[in-house]
Amino acid sequence: MLAQILLKVGDAETFPVLRELLLSASALEDEAATMILVNQAVETNRMSHPDIAGPRAHLARLAQASHPAAVVLQAELLAAQGQTDKALRMCEDVVQADIDDYMGADVLGDSAKRKAWNAIAKLRKEKGDMAGAKLALEAAAFHHDDPWAYYYLADNYRRPDDSQYLLFMLKAAASGIPNAAYKLGRYYLGLTRLSKKKLEQRNDPGFREALAFGTKYKEEEKRLLAAEWFSVAAESPAHKKIDDSRVYLALLLRAQGDLAGGRTLLKQAANSVVWGPNAVPWFLERWSSQQDFLTMEFLEKNMEQVVQGEYKGT
């Protein structure tokens, strides 16, 4: 209970104090505090830090006692050390166990089984078992309503012209998954499969279909929907492609006549992964031109050159 309270009241400025309190709570064998600390250590590559020795030992004791959420987290640690098969067996034991779905729920609201199914999907995929990974994701999504599972089902197992692609992405985005919001923005612009790899494979039928998809929406409607979802993604600090979303949103604002707002947003997108460092200054130089940068004709013919800083058009 203490860990839940600390997690809710903490912020970036109070995190050092929060961490000390979590360490104290873990030393008193607060289960949630222990799992928060170990999770953070994994995410920040600090598992060897001396402060984590106590929480790791507590986690091992919890897993030994068959605490479901602790077993899953311990399995994830083993997987990170290369013990994939053992980790997979541990997670499979959790999903097969006759336990209440929310027994051992972690502080983020995930049930142990939902976390286990997601871990199983990841581990099976690493072993090359794509069909098994899909079944695990379906269990996490359809039985536990997991938003990340919906996202990966859409992204890895559905084509953009499949109605379930949109349904699954909407479920994920509505639950706060920024990656899904970003993909929806591209979907409504007809750019779902637009990437450097696909640009190098222009004869790929899937690429052509993706570019043409979305014709049931009028152009204005598509751009409004795209702007809505890019806006969600652009406001999420956890989104790894936040600057990519800012570029698209800036171009959409420009197309709507908001040149000043679009320019301001574009200047904040210097670290775009998809567009690269050359595209932003290129767009800024031509910001007052009449060129519509969001048309399929422009993007399909010129985006690769813009990304590489080689496009000389006006």
MITORVEX-991868 format. One record per atom (N, C-alpha, C): x, y, z; residue in one letter. Coordinates in pm, whole numbers, plus 50000, padded with zeros to 5 digits. Layout:
BEGIN
XYZa...
//
This chain:
BEGIN
500834987950000m500005000050000m500865012650000m501935012650080l502815024250086l503395027649950l503815017249876a504415019649744a503425026249650a502165021649652q501155027649565q500995042549594q500955046149723i500795060249762i501995068449714i503195063249735l504405070349696l504465072349545l504055062249471l504105063049325l503155073649273l502005074849335k500995084349288k501355098749322k501995101149436v502285114949476v503635119749425v504475110549375g505805114349331g505815120849194g506855128949168d507075134749036d508575135449012d508995141548900a510415141748865a511275148748971a510745159449029e511525167149126e511685159649259e510675151949294t510735144949423t511235130549408t511645126649286f512005112649264f513145107849354f514225115749376p515285110749466p514765107149604p513895115749659v513305112849790v512385100849780v511605100549671l510685089249649l511455076149644l512595076249578r513385063949564r513885059349701r514325068649783e514785064849917e513645058849999e512455064649985l511305059350057l510945045450006l511045043449874l510765030249817l511775019949866l513045024049876l514075014949927l513785011050071l513325020750149s512975017850288s511785008550296s510795011050209a509615002450207a509964988350163a510864987150066s511294973950020s512024966550131s512864973850208a513584967650320a512624962250425a511424968450431l510384963650522l509514953050455l509984948350337e509354937650260e507994941750203e507894954450162d506724958750087d506864953449944d505964944649904e506094937649777e506084947349658e505144956749660a505014965849546a506254974649533a506804979449646a508014987749641a509164980149579a509284967649616t510364959249561t510234958049410t509014955449363m508844953449219m509014966349140m508604977649199i508834990549134i510324992949117i511084990649222l512524993249219l513244984149119l512864971449117v513514962149025v513134965448881v511854968748860n511424972848726n512214984848677n512364994848761q513105006848723q514565003848697q515134994848777a516534991048758a516734984148624a515774975948585v515854969148455v515774979448342v514814988548353e514594998448247e515775008148232e516485010848342t517585020448338t518955013648341t518955000448325n520204992648322n521034994948449n520374994148564r521044996348693r520924984048783r520794972348723m520614960248803m521834957148890m523014961948851s524224959148929s524464969549039s523584979549048h523754989949150h523594983849289h524474987549383p524394981649518p523034983349585p522354994349558d521054996849621d520004986349583d520214979749470i519204970349420i519404956349476i520514954049545a520784940749599a519674936149694a519244944949782g518174941349876g516864938249806g516384947449720p515144944549646p515234931849561p516394929249500r516534916949420r516404904549507r517004905049626a516914893549716a515464891449762a514784902649790h513384901649831h512544896049716h512814900849595l512084895749478l512284880649462l513504876049480a513784861749467a512994853749569a512884859049691r512104852049795r510624851649759r510134862549705l508724862949664l508464852949551l509384852449454a509214843149343a509294828749392a510194826249488q510324812749545q509034808549614q508334818549668a507064815849736a505884815749639a506194816049510s505184815349403s504274827449397s504774839049437h504034851549418h503964854049267h502774853949206p502694854149059p503414865848992p503184878049040a503824889548976a505324889148994a505794884249109a507234883049132a507844872449041a507124861749019v507614851248929v507824856848789v506864864748741v506964870548607v508164880048597v508324888548697l509434897948696l510764890548705l510824880248789q512054872348800q512344865448667q511314861048598a511494854848467a512054864948366a511584877348372e512094887648282e513564890348309e513974889848436l515384891548469l516224880048413l515704867948426l516424856348372l516534857148220l515464861748155a515494863048009a516554873047966a516684883948043a517694894148012a519104888548026a519264877948105q520554871348124q520764859948027q519814858147933g519954847847832g519304834647866g518634833747981q517984821148020q516544820947970q516404821447838t515094822847776t514164811247806t514664799047794d513814787247813d513264786447955d514124789148053k513674788748192k512654799748218k512924811548164a511994822748181a510644819648119a510664813348003l509424809847935l508614799748016l509294789948073r508594779848155r507954786448277r508664795748339m508134802448458m506864810248425m506884817548312c505704825348273c504544816348233c504854805248167e503794795848129e503164789448252e503964787148357d503414781948482d502414791748543d502714804748533v501824814848590v500474814948518v500484814548384v499224815348311v498414802448324v499094791548355q498384778848370q497914776448512q498404784548607a498054782648748a496594786348774a495984779548867d494604782248905d494604792949014d494824805348971i494864816449065i493874827149020i493454835249114d492594846549080d493324855748984d492624860948884d493264868948779d494054880648835d493594886848943y494264898648994y495074896049121y495274883249152m496174879949263m497584883849222m498254891549306g499604895449274g499684906549172g498604914149155a498624925149058a499694935249098a500404940448999d501444950249033d500824964149044d501644974049081v501104987249111v500644994748988v500984990048870l500534996648749l499174991548703l498604982048776g497264977348745g497244964748660g498394959748618d498434947448539d498214935448630d497474925748582s497394913248655s498634905248623s498954895748711a500134887348689a500004879548559a498794874648531k498634866748409k498784875348284k498294887448289r498424896248174r499904899148146r500654902048251k502084904448235k502774891848184k502334880448233a502954867948191a502704865248043a501474867547997w501184865447855w502024874647767w502194887047808n503024896247730n504474891647727n504954886847843a506334881847849a506484869447760a505484860747761i505514848747677i505564852547530i504764862447492a504764866847352a506154871647311a506784879547396k508124884747365k509144873447355k509094864147450l510064853247451l509874843747334l508624840747301r508364832047185r508824838647056r508614851547045k509064858846926k510584858246915k511284859847027e512744859047027e513234845346985e512434835147014k512804821446974k512354818146832k511724827946763g511284825846626g509924819546613g509214817946724d507874811946723d506844823146710d506644828046587m505744839246565m504294835346589m503924822946553a502544818346576a502264817546725a503214812446802g503044811546946g502994825247011g503794834446958a503774848247010a502414854646985a501864852046868k500544857646835k499474852246930k499514839246958l498524833447050l498634839647189l499854842447233a500044848547364a499504862847366a499754870247259l499234883847251l497704883847248l497124874347178e495664873447173e495094870447311e495784862147389a495334859247524a495384871947611a496484879347598a496634891747676a495604902247635a495324902847505a494384912847455a492924908947480a492554897147436f491144893347437f490644889047575f491534883647659h491104879147791h491444889047901h492424897747876h492854907147981h492844921647934h492374923947812d492204937547759d493484945847770d494614939647736d495904946447748d496154955347627d496354968447646p496524977547532p497774975147450p498894971547517w500114968747441w499934956247354w499194946547403a498944934547323a498144938147198a497144946747214y496394951247097y497314958446998y498204966647051y499134973946964y500014964446884y500624954646951y501534945446882y500784936246786y499544932646820l498754924546727l498524932246598l498194945046610a497964953146491a499264955446414a500314958946485d501554962846421d502284951146356d502194939346417n502954927846368n502134917546291n500824917546312y500034906646255y498824911146173y498674924246151r497554929046070r498054938945966r497514938145846r497824947845742r496934960045761r497384971645714p496564983745731p495204983045665p495054974445564d493754973345497d492874962645562d493274957745678d492484948545758d491704956845860d490394954745869s489584962945958s490024961546104s490594949846139q491044947946277q492284956346308q493044960146206y494194968846230y493734981746296y492734988146238l492225000646292l491604998446430l490814987946446l490154985146574l491184983346685l492214975246659f493224972446761f494054984846793f494424992446690m495195004646714m494385014846794m493105015946764l492245025246838l492135021146984l492005008147011k491955003347148k493235006847223k494365004947156a495655007647219a495845022647243a495535030647141a495725045147152a494805051147258a493565046347262a492605051547361a493015048047503a493875038047518s494365034147651s495685040747685s496135049947599g497325057747632g498625052747575g498585044047473i499825039147411i500235049147303i501295057147324p501655067547227p502065062147092p502685050147090n503065044046962n501835041946875n500735037946937a499505035546861a498935048646809a498995059146889a498515072246843a499315076846721a500615074846725y501495078446613y501135070346487y500935057246505k500585048746391k499225052646335k498285056746419l496975060946370l497095073846289l497965082946332g498175095046255g498655091746114g499615082646105r500125078445974r499055070845895r498255063045965y497175055445901y496225064745828y495785075245898y494805084245837y495405092945727y496725093945723l497365100645609l497685090945496l497405077945521g497715067945419g499175064245417g499905066845528l501355064645530l501765053245621l500855044145648t501135033845748t502385025945718t502645023245592r503815015245557r504945023645497r504835036745509l505855045245450l507105045245538l508185039745489s509435038945565s510575037945466s511795039745516k512945038945427k513015025245361k512725014745438k512775001345383k511784999745270k510565004645291k509545003445188k509855012545068k510455023945097l510815032844987l511845026244895l512635017344952e513615010044872e512984998244800e511724995344833q511004984044771q509704989144709q509834998444618r508665005244563r507714995944490r508194984244447n507334974944374n506594965344467n506824966644596d506134958144692d504644961444690d503764951544660p502314954144653p501764959744785p502304954944899g501824959845027g502074974645044g503194979444991f503504993744998f502505001644916f502214996744795r501255003644708r499865003844770r499464992644827e498134991944888e498035001645006e499105002345085a499085011245201a498995025845160a499685029445054l499625043145007l498225046744959l497565037044898a496245039644842a495125038144945a495425031945059f494375028745156f493825041245223f492615040545267g491995051845337g491135060545249g490815055745129t490045063945036t488605065945080t488145058145179k486755059845225k486585072845303k487695078845346y487635091745414y487925102945315y487215114045329k487555125745250k488885131245300k489605137845211e490945142645246e490935151345371e489965160345382e489915169245498e489665161245625e488785151245618e488495143045735e489725135245778e490445129645680k491635121945712k492675130545783k492845142845735r493855151445795r493465155945935r492185157945958l491745161646093l491965150046190l491655137946146l491865126146231l493355124046255l494155125746151a495605124246165a496155134346264a495715146846253a496185157346343a495825154246488a494635148846508e494195145546644e495135135346708e495475124846632w496305114346690w497775118246698w498275125846600f499645130746611f499785140146731f498735147646759s498755156646874s498885148747003s498165137547014v498265128947132v499685123647147v500235118647036a501595113047041a502635123647071a502445135647015a503415146447033a503445151947174a502415148947253e502345153747390e502765143247492e503255131847442s503635121047533s505145120447549s505675124047666p507125123747687p507735109847672p506905099547693a507415085847686a507525080847542a507015088547447h506985084147307h508355085947243h508975075047197k510325075647141k510375083447010k509245084146941k509205091546814k508405104446829k508555110746943i507785122846969i508075133546865i509325134846821d509655145046722d509115141546583d508985128746552d508355124946426d506905129446424d506225127546538s504835132046549s504755147246535s505725154246591r505735168846582r505895173446437r506735166546360v506905170346219v505585168846144v504965157246158y503685155046089y502635165146134y502555167546265l501555176946316l501845191046265l503115194746258a503485207946206a503055209446060a503265198945981l502865199445840l501345200445827l500635193645917l499175194245914l498675208145954l499295214146054l498915227646094l499175237445979l500295235845914r500615244345798r499565242845690r499155230545662a498145228045559a496805234345596a496535235745728q495295241945775q495395257145781q496565262545745g496735277045743g497415282845865g497755274345962d498425279246083d499935278246063d500485287445984l501905287045953l502765289446077l502345299046161a503135302346280a503175290646379a501995284746405g501935273446498g502715261546447g502605258946317g503335247846257g504835250046262g505265262346233r506695265546235r507275263846376r506555268546477t507015267246615t507185252546653t506205244446616l506255230146648l507385223346572l507585227146447l508615220946365l510005223546423l510205235346479k511515238746537k511825230346661k510795224046718q511005215546835q511285201046797q511365198346667a511445184446620a512805181146560a513865186246622a515215184346565a515685169946571a515095161846657n515575148046676n514665137646611n514015141346504s513115132046436s513895120046383s513375108146415v514015095746371v513675092846225v512405093946191v511945090846056v512425101145955v512315113845990w512635124445895w514125127845893w514805126046004g516235128946008g516535143746022g517825147346037p518215161246064p518085170645945p518005165245823n517965173845704n516585179245672n515555171745712a514195175145668a513675188045732a513915189845863v513355201445932v513845214645872v515165216645854p515595229245791p515095230545648p514965219345578w514455219745440w513025224945439w512185219745528f510795224245536f510725238945578f511525242845676l511495256645725l511845266645615l512785263045529e513165271945419e512025274145322e511125264445311r510045264845214r508685266445280r508685270845405w507455270945485w506375279945426w506765290445359s505775299845304s505445296945159s505975285945105s505685282444965s504285276744953s503875274044830q502545268644805q502545253344798q503705247144814q503815232444803q503095225644918q502245215944884d501585207844985d502465195645010d503145195245123f504095184645151f503425171545192f502105171545210l501425159745260l500745151545151l500875155445026t500235147744920t501005134944896t500285124644853m500935111944822m501965113644711m501635122044613e502545124244501e503885129744550e503835139744640f505075145544690f505845135544775f505155129244870l505835120344964l506425108144894l505655102144804e506145090144739e507355093144650e507325104544581k508395107744487k509615114144553k509385121744662n510455130344710n510905128244854n510135120544933m510475119745075m511875114345099m512265104145024e513585098245045e514685108545025e514535116944923q515535127344898q515515138045006q514315141445055v514225151345163v514925146145288v514665133445321v515275127245439v516795127545428v517315125145308q518765124845287q519345138645259q518485148745253g518955162245229g519385164845086g518845156744993e519275157744853e518215164044763e516985166144816y515915171144731y516145185944698y516145189144568k516445202844523k515205209944469k514045203444481g512835209544426g512435222044501g511455228944448t511005241444510t509675239144580t
//
